[in-house]
Each structure stands twice: as C-alpha cells, then as structure tokens.
C-alpha cells in the first residue's frame, strides 16, 4: 500500500513531476567545481551565474523541474519558468578525505529551512557511497537520516543521490575492474539507502556502458535495482553523451524507474558557447533532446504515486498540521 505523505512533501513531488503521469523529467545543473572547469579559468562569478541562468531559463520551459545550487543558481532560480518545480542542492561540491574514503559535507550556512524559505519544492543531497566502506557507510547513513529529519521537519521531500566509487585507490571508477562490480554496488546502495527515510533516489545506471553493451544485462540490472529500492528512483546522466543516455533512460524507465534527473547529456555543449550560439543550441538541439527524454518518461516510467498517496482531507486538518 502506498505511504501516505504529508501535504508539503506530496506537493513537492507533484510540483517537480510532469503535469500528467506523475513521473519526473528534471534538468540538473547544480555543478559548481566541475562547472568552473568547463569554463575559461578567468570567468567571473557574474558570467558563471548568467550562463547558468540562460541554460536553466530555456530548459525550464519544458522540464518538470530544475535542480540547481545556491552558489551560482539564484539568478537561474529567479528567471526560470514558473511551470517548473525547483530543487536546491544541500551538499558542498566534492568530498573530503582521500579518493577511497569520501566524506560528504553540507554547505555552511545553508539549510532545509532556508531552502523552504527560498521557495524550493524539494532538497537534493549527494553522497559518495560504497556499501562496503564499513564505518564510513554507517556514518553516511546517519548523516542522511539527520538530513531527512530536517527536510521533513520543513515538510520538504528529499531527493538522495548516491554516487559509487572504488574503495581501492589503484582501481579507477572508469576501469573494467570496477565496471564488473558496479551493478552489485549500485543495487545494494539502493537497497540500503532507500530505507533511510529519503523520498526519491537519484541513481546511476547500474552498468558502465563503456564495458557492457548487452541490453539484456542492462534490463536485468535495472529490474534488480527497482526490486531493491523501497522508493521511486530516477536516472542521472553522469556526464555521458545524449546518444548514450537516451537508451539508458529507455531501459531504466521500462524496468521501473520513475523518470530522469539529468544535466550534461542535454546541455553540456552550451556552457562554453557564445551567447548567440548558446541561445540557438538551447532552443533547438537541447530542447529536442529534452523532449525525446520526456516522451520516454511519459510513456514508460513508473509513477511515483505507486509509492506515495496524498494526505486525507478533513474539515479541520490544519489544526494538527505541524
């Protein structure tokens, strides 16, 4: 039976999903450190904020929601379409610790309370997570649970994004060695973190498609992920090209995903373009990519309302609403 949500969390999911179908078609542009690296080294803060605003402003006309960050995203949030919901990131860019022991830190001075007051529909938290990391995995679960409690205290849903990594510094995440263990890592991560109280998981594709071209294996792993997760999940793009991401979205949605929450696969070429070229690219190429993905989500994704129901209405519901 679907879990009955509070009014704010239910409305938060409604305002971040497509008008029909209760599935997600969300544009992500919350990059900060990697965004700076995409641009010339001397690019000013004002230009970074302006470019982010142009990209988000154009794509928010059709996306169900926009995910951005507080550092460069205020201009974008103020100019985006009122038809789209708004998610704001809570975590600092990157991680502390070494590459095999990645700790998540929250942005100082930035809280779910401020995110609610800024008019957002939901909070996003990204963590680097490996279920085999022992005490660190346990520590991250406790952090997630604290963030969940804070978000829900302000009646905001939490989109949780776990990113896998290798525990062996000698083995790169982009290697064939890690690709062999990646499906098990991603699926077990979904199993564990979907029990933390978060509302939606933002998940990687279980297979690294540089090393796996078997659509049957893709489907099997995505179905396992859906079975493992107690929550609706959406697919992230992880910076792959659109031609690689589109078939991933198709398979994921057919196998239980509730849509996508993707960025660079749709807009990445636009960041370094001239203003005129950027406007043309966004109006034509990027929007066409987005529409193709939205069509897949609308026709194939699993509604998040399979997991959640609206709160009951009564004459005096507001008296006990806290």
C-alpha positions as CSV (number, residue, x, y, z in Angstrom):
1,X,0.0,0.0,0.0
2,X,1.4,3.5,-0.9
3,X,2.8,5.5,2.0
4,X,0.6,8.5,2.9
5,X,2.7,11.7,2.6
6,X,2.3,15.0,4.4
7,X,0.9,17.9,2.4
8,X,4.3,19.6,1.7
9,X,6.1,16.5,0.6
10,X,3.3,15.4,-1.6
11,X,3.0,18.9,-3.2
12,X,6.8,18.9,-3.5
13,X,6.7,15.8,-5.6
14,X,3.7,17.0,-7.6
15,X,5.4,20.3,-8.5
16,X,8.6,18.5,-9.6
17,X,6.9,15.9,-11.8
18,X,5.2,16.1,-15.2
19,X,1.7,17.5,-15.3
20,X,0.4,14.1,-16.4
21,X,1.6,10.8,-15.3
22,X,3.3,11.6,-12.0
23,X,6.8,10.9,-13.4
24,X,9.9,13.1,-13.3
25,X,11.7,14.9,-16.2
26,X,14.1,17.1,-14.3
27,X,17.1,19.1,-15.6
28,X,20.1,19.1,-13.3
29,X,22.6,22.0,-13.3
30,X,23.9,22.1,-9.7
31,X,27.6,21.6,-10.8
32,X,30.0,24.0,-9.2
33,X,33.6,22.8,-9.2
34,X,33.2,20.9,-12.5
35,X,31.2,23.8,-14.0
36,X,34.2,26.1,-13.3
37,X,36.4,23.6,-15.1
38,X,34.1,23.7,-18.1
39,X,34.7,27.4,-18.5
40,X,37.8,29.6,-19.1
41,X,39.9,30.0,-15.9
42,X,39.3,33.8,-15.7
43,X,35.5,33.5,-16.0
44,X,33.8,35.8,-13.4
45,X,31.2,34.8,-10.9
46,X,28.7,37.1,-12.7
47,X,29.3,35.3,-16.0
48,X,29.0,31.9,-14.5
49,X,25.7,32.8,-12.9
50,X,24.5,34.4,-16.1
51,X,25.3,31.4,-18.3
52,X,23.7,29.0,-15.8
53,X,20.6,31.3,-15.8
54,X,20.4,31.2,-19.6
55,X,20.6,27.4,-19.7
56,X,18.1,26.8,-16.9
57,X,15.8,29.6,-18.1
58,X,15.5,28.0,-21.6
59,X,15.1,24.4,-20.5
60,X,12.7,25.1,-17.6
61,X,10.0,25.9,-20.2
62,X,9.5,22.1,-20.7
63,X,11.3,20.3,-17.8
64,X,9.1,19.2,-14.9
65,X,11.7,20.8,-12.5
66,X,15.1,22.2,-12.2
67,X,17.9,21.2,-9.9
68,X,20.5,23.9,-9.2
69,X,22.8,25.1,-6.4
70,X,22.8,28.2,-4.1
71,X,26.3,29.3,-5.2
72,X,25.6,30.1,-8.9
73,X,21.9,29.2,-9.1
74,X,20.0,32.1,-7.6
75,X,19.8,34.1,-10.8
76,X,18.7,30.9,-12.6
77,X,16.0,30.2,-10.0
78,X,14.6,33.7,-10.3
79,X,14.4,33.6,-14.1
80,X,13.2,30.0,-14.6
81,X,9.7,29.2,-15.8
82,X,7.0,29.2,-13.1
83,X,5.7,25.9,-14.6
84,X,8.8,24.0,-13.3
85,X,9.5,23.0,-9.8
86,X,12.7,23.9,-8.1
87,X,15.2,21.6,-6.2
88,X,18.2,23.0,-4.4
89,X,21.4,21.1,-3.5
90,X,22.4,20.9,0.2
91,X,25.9,19.4,0.0
92,X,29.3,21.0,-0.7
93,X,30.8,20.3,-4.0
94,X,33.2,17.4,-4.0
95,X,34.2,15.5,-0.9
96,X,36.7,15.5,2.0
97,X,39.1,12.6,2.7
98,X,41.0,10.7,0.1
99,X,39.7,9.1,-3.1
100,X,38.9,5.8,-1.4
101,X,37.3,7.3,1.8
102,X,35.0,10.0,0.6
103,X,33.1,12.0,3.2
104,X,30.2,14.4,2.4
105,X,30.0,17.8,3.9
106,X,27.0,20.2,3.9
107,X,27.3,23.8,2.7
108,X,27.9,26.0,5.7
109,X,25.1,28.4,6.5
110,X,22.7,26.5,4.1
111,X,19.8,24.5,5.5
112,X,16.4,22.9,4.5
113,X,14.8,25.8,6.3
114,X,16.4,28.3,4.0
115,X,15.6,26.1,1.0
116,X,12.0,26.1,2.0
117,X,12.0,29.9,2.5
118,X,13.7,30.4,-0.9
119,X,10.6,28.8,-2.5
120,X,12.0,25.4,-3.5
121,X,9.9,22.3,-3.9
122,X,12.5,19.8,-2.7
123,X,16.0,19.3,-1.4
124,X,18.8,17.3,-3.1
125,X,21.6,15.6,-1.2
126,X,24.5,13.9,-3.0
127,X,26.8,11.4,-1.1
128,X,29.6,9.3,-2.3
129,X,28.6,5.9,-1.1
130,X,30.0,2.3,-1.2
131,X,28.1,-0.3,0.8
132,X,31.4,-2.0,1.6
133,X,33.1,1.0,3.2
134,X,32.2,-0.1,6.7
135,X,32.2,2.6,9.4
136,X,32.0,5.3,6.7
137,X,28.9,3.8,5.2
138,X,27.3,3.8,8.6
139,X,28.3,7.4,9.2
140,X,26.8,8.5,5.9
141,X,23.6,6.7,6.7
142,X,23.3,8.6,9.9
143,X,24.0,11.9,8.1
144,X,21.3,11.1,5.6
145,X,18.9,10.3,8.4
146,X,19.6,13.7,10.1
147,X,19.1,15.5,6.8
148,X,15.9,13.6,6.2
149,X,14.6,14.6,9.6
150,X,15.5,18.3,8.9
151,X,13.9,18.2,5.5
152,X,10.7,16.6,6.7
153,X,10.6,19.0,9.6
154,X,10.1,21.7,7.0
155,X,7.8,19.4,5.0
156,X,10.2,19.1,2.1
157,X,10.9,15.9,0.1
158,X,14.5,14.8,-0.2
159,X,16.0,13.5,-3.4
160,X,19.0,11.4,-2.4
161,X,21.9,10.9,-4.9
162,X,24.4,8.2,-4.0
163,X,27.5,8.1,-6.3
164,X,29.5,4.9,-6.4
165,X,33.3,4.9,-6.3
166,X,36.2,2.4,-5.9
167,X,37.5,1.5,-2.5
168,X,40.8,0.6,-4.0
169,X,42.9,3.7,-4.9
170,X,44.7,1.6,-7.6
171,X,41.3,0.8,-9.4
172,X,39.7,3.7,-11.2
173,X,35.9,4.0,-11.3
174,X,36.3,4.2,-15.1
175,X,38.1,0.9,-15.2
176,X,36.9,-2.5,-16.3
177,X,37.7,-3.9,-12.9
178,X,35.2,-1.5,-11.2
179,X,32.7,-1.9,-14.0
180,X,32.5,-5.6,-13.1
181,X,31.4,-4.8,-9.5
182,X,29.4,-1.7,-10.3
183,X,25.9,-3.4,-10.7
184,X,26.2,-5.1,-7.3
185,X,27.4,-1.8,-5.7
186,X,24.6,0.3,-7.2
187,X,21.9,-2.2,-6.4
188,X,23.0,-2.8,-2.8
189,X,23.3,1.0,-2.4
190,X,19.7,1.4,-3.5
191,X,18.6,-1.3,-1.1
192,X,20.4,0.3,1.9
193,X,19.7,4.0,1.3
194,X,16.1,3.6,0.3
195,X,15.5,2.7,3.9
196,X,16.9,5.9,5.3
197,X,13.6,7.9,5.0
198,X,14.5,9.8,1.8
199,X,11.7,10.3,-0.7
200,X,13.3,9.7,-4.1
201,X,16.6,8.1,-5.1
202,X,18.7,9.7,-7.9
203,X,20.6,6.6,-9.2
204,X,23.4,5.8,-11.6
205,X,22.8,3.4,-14.4
206,X,23.9,0.0,-12.9
207,X,26.2,-0.9,-15.8
208,X,29.1,1.1,-17.2
209,X,28.1,1.1,-20.8
210,X,31.8,1.5,-22.0
211,X,32.2,-2.1,-21.0
212,X,28.7,-3.5,-21.2
213,X,26.7,-3.4,-24.4
214,X,24.2,-6.2,-23.5
215,X,20.7,-4.7,-23.3
216,X,19.5,-7.8,-21.6
217,X,22.1,-7.3,-18.8
218,X,21.0,-3.7,-18.6
219,X,17.4,-4.6,-18.2
220,X,18.2,-7.3,-15.6
221,X,20.2,-4.9,-13.5
222,X,17.7,-2.1,-13.7
223,X,14.9,-4.5,-12.7
224,X,17.0,-5.7,-9.8
225,X,17.5,-2.0,-8.8
226,X,13.8,-1.4,-8.9
227,X,13.1,-4.5,-6.8
228,X,15.8,-3.5,-4.3
229,X,14.6,0.1,-3.8
230,X,11.8,0.9,-1.4
231,X,11.5,4.3,-3.1
232,X,10.9,5.7,-6.5
233,X,14.1,6.3,-8.4
234,X,15.2,8.4,-11.3
235,X,18.2,8.0,-13.6
236,X,21.1,10.5,-13.6
237,X,23.2,11.1,-16.7
238,X,26.7,11.2,-15.1
239,X,28.0,13.3,-17.9
240,X,27.6,10.8,-20.7
241,X,26.7,12.0,-24.2
242,X,23.0,12.2,-25.1
243,X,23.3,9.3,-27.6
244,X,24.5,7.1,-24.8
245,X,22.0,8.4,-22.2
246,X,18.8,8.1,-24.2
247,X,18.9,4.2,-24.4
248,X,19.7,4.1,-20.7
249,X,16.6,6.2,-20.0
250,X,14.5,3.9,-22.2
251,X,15.7,0.7,-20.4
252,X,15.6,2.2,-16.9
253,X,12.0,3.5,-17.3
254,X,10.8,0.3,-18.8
255,X,12.3,-1.5,-15.8
256,X,10.8,0.6,-13.0
257,X,12.5,4.0,-12.9
258,X,10.2,7.0,-12.3
259,X,11.9,9.2,-14.9
260,X,15.2,11.0,-15.1
261,X,17.1,13.8,-13.4
262,X,19.8,14.7,-15.9
263,X,22.1,17.5,-16.9
264,X,25.1,17.4,-19.1
265,X,23.8,14.9,-21.5
266,X,21.3,17.6,-22.5
267,X,23.0,20.9,-22.2
268,X,26.8,20.5,-21.7
269,X,27.9,21.9,-25.1
270,X,26.0,25.2,-24.4
271,X,28.1,26.3,-21.4
272,X,31.2,27.4,-23.4
273,X,29.4,28.8,-26.4
274,X,28.9,32.4,-27.3
275,X,25.6,33.9,-26.2
276,X,24.1,33.7,-29.7
277,X,25.3,30.2,-30.3
278,X,24.1,29.2,-26.9
279,X,20.6,30.6,-27.4
280,X,20.3,28.7,-30.8
281,X,21.6,25.5,-29.3
282,X,19.3,25.6,-26.3
283,X,16.2,26.5,-28.4
284,X,16.8,23.7,-30.9
285,X,19.3,20.9,-30.0
286,X,18.9,20.9,-26.2
287,X,15.2,21.2,-26.3
288,X,14.9,18.4,-28.8
289,X,17.0,16.2,-26.6
290,X,14.8,17.0,-23.6
291,X,11.6,16.4,-25.5
292,X,12.9,12.9,-26.5
293,X,13.6,12.0,-22.9
294,X,10.3,13.5,-21.7
295,X,8.4,11.3,-24.2
296,X,10.2,8.2,-22.9
297,X,9.4,9.1,-19.3
298,X,5.8,9.9,-20.1
299,X,5.2,6.7,-21.9
300,X,7.3,4.2,-20.0
301,X,8.3,5.4,-16.5
302,X,6.7,4.1,-13.3
303,X,4.5,6.8,-11.5
304,X,5.9,7.8,-8.1
305,X,2.3,7.6,-6.9
306,X,2.7,3.8,-6.9
307,X,4.8,4.5,-3.7
308,X,3.0,7.6,-2.2
309,X,-0.5,8.8,-1.7
310,X,-1.9,12.2,-0.8
311,X,-2.9,13.1,2.7
312,X,-6.6,12.7,3.6
313,X,-8.7,15.8,3.5
314,X,-10.9,16.8,6.5
315,X,-12.6,20.0,7.7
316,X,-10.0,20.7,10.4
317,X,-6.8,19.0,9.1
318,X,-4.8,22.2,9.5
319,X,-5.3,22.2,13.3
320,X,-3.0,19.3,13.8
321,X,-0.7,20.0,10.8
322,X,2.7,20.8,12.2
